[in-house]
Amino acid sequence: MIIEIHAPHSEVNESLLKPVKEKVLSFSHLIKDVVKAEIILRDDDAASPQENKVCEIRLTLYGDTLFVHRRSASFDESACAAVNELEKAVHEQAKLQQGLPDQITSTVKV
């Protein structure tokens, strides 16, 4: 699994990135199809000054993509909220992959 972290125009502390990377890496244990995780931490100048820190996480799976976008007053809060929301989506995706198919078909040679 590839983890890319982008933080344009802002200095992000390594103490913030380490737990986010570990949590995103743990998603590959739940879903084996995880190819890449892209984490973007940026300032949003168009938003209000109280909530201008944005965390976006895109988790690329074989044939699917999970995307989360959270905004708050600090990168810590927005990253925590994004990871928690992505965890819910990953658990839902894992349940779908492990569930039974919608239709059961069989072929019988006559």
C-alpha positions as CSV (number, residue, x, y, z in Angstrom):
1,M,0.0,0.0,0.0
2,I,1.2,3.5,-0.9
3,I,0.6,6.4,1.5
4,E,1.0,9.9,0.1
5,I,0.9,12.9,2.3
6,H,0.5,16.4,0.8
7,A,0.6,19.5,3.0
8,P,1.0,22.4,0.6
9,H,1.8,25.8,2.1
10,S,1.7,24.6,5.7
11,E,4.0,23.0,8.1
12,V,2.4,19.9,9.7
13,N,3.9,18.3,12.8
14,E,5.1,14.7,12.6
15,S,3.2,13.9,15.8
16,L,0.0,14.5,13.9
17,L,1.0,12.5,10.9
18,K,2.2,9.3,12.7
19,P,-1.2,8.3,14.2
20,V,-3.0,9.1,10.9
21,K,-0.6,7.0,9.0
22,E,-0.9,4.1,11.4
23,K,-4.7,4.2,11.3
24,V,-4.8,4.4,7.5
25,L,-2.3,1.5,7.4
26,S,-4.6,-0.5,9.6
27,F,-7.4,-0.3,7.0
28,S,-5.3,-2.5,4.7
29,H,-5.8,-5.3,7.3
30,L,-9.6,-4.9,7.1
31,I,-9.8,-4.7,3.3
32,K,-7.1,-6.5,1.2
33,D,-7.9,-4.4,-1.9
34,V,-6.4,-1.2,-0.6
35,V,-4.0,0.2,-3.2
36,K,-3.2,3.7,-2.2
37,A,-4.1,6.3,0.5
38,E,-3.7,10.0,-0.2
39,I,-3.9,12.5,2.7
40,I,-4.1,16.2,1.9
41,L,-3.8,18.7,4.7
42,R,-4.4,22.3,3.6
43,D,-5.6,25.7,4.6
44,D,-8.9,26.9,3.0
45,D,-8.8,30.7,2.6
46,A,-12.4,30.8,1.4
47,A,-13.7,29.4,4.7
48,S,-14.1,31.3,8.0
49,P,-10.9,31.9,10.0
50,Q,-12.3,29.7,12.8
51,E,-12.6,26.6,10.6
52,N,-10.0,26.9,7.8
53,K,-8.0,23.7,8.3
54,V,-9.0,20.9,5.9
55,C,-8.1,17.2,5.9
56,E,-9.0,15.1,2.8
57,I,-8.3,11.4,2.7
58,R,-8.8,9.4,-0.5
59,L,-8.5,5.6,-0.1
60,T,-8.2,3.9,-3.5
61,L,-9.3,0.3,-3.7
62,Y,-9.4,-2.1,-6.6
63,G,-12.4,-0.8,-8.5
64,D,-13.6,1.7,-5.9
65,T,-12.6,4.9,-4.1
66,L,-13.5,6.1,-0.6
67,F,-13.2,9.9,0.0
68,V,-13.6,11.9,3.2
69,H,-13.3,15.7,3.6
70,R,-13.4,17.4,7.0
71,R,-12.9,21.0,8.1
72,S,-12.2,22.4,11.6
73,A,-10.1,24.9,13.5
74,S,-7.0,22.7,13.6
75,F,-5.3,20.0,11.6
76,D,-5.5,17.7,14.6
77,E,-9.3,17.9,14.8
78,S,-9.9,17.7,11.1
79,A,-7.6,14.7,10.7
80,C,-9.2,12.9,13.6
81,A,-12.7,13.5,12.3
82,A,-11.7,12.4,8.8
83,V,-10.0,9.2,10.0
84,N,-13.1,8.3,12.1
85,E,-15.4,8.9,9.2
86,L,-13.2,6.9,6.9
87,E,-13.1,4.1,9.4
88,K,-16.9,3.8,9.3
89,A,-16.8,3.7,5.5
90,V,-14.1,1.0,5.5
91,H,-16.1,-1.2,7.9
92,E,-19.1,-0.8,5.7
93,Q,-17.1,-1.7,2.6
94,A,-15.6,-4.7,4.4
95,K,-19.2,-5.9,5.3
96,L,-20.2,-5.6,1.6
97,Q,-17.2,-7.6,0.5
98,Q,-17.8,-10.4,3.0
99,G,-21.6,-10.6,2.4
100,L,-23.4,-13.0,0.2
101,P,-24.0,-12.0,-3.4
102,D,-27.4,-10.6,-4.4
103,Q,-28.2,-13.6,-6.6
104,I,-27.0,-17.1,-6.3
105,T,-26.6,-18.7,-9.7
106,S,-25.5,-22.2,-10.6
107,T,-25.0,-24.0,-13.8
108,V,-26.1,-27.6,-14.3
109,K,-25.0,-29.6,-17.2
110,V,-28.0,-31.3,-18.8
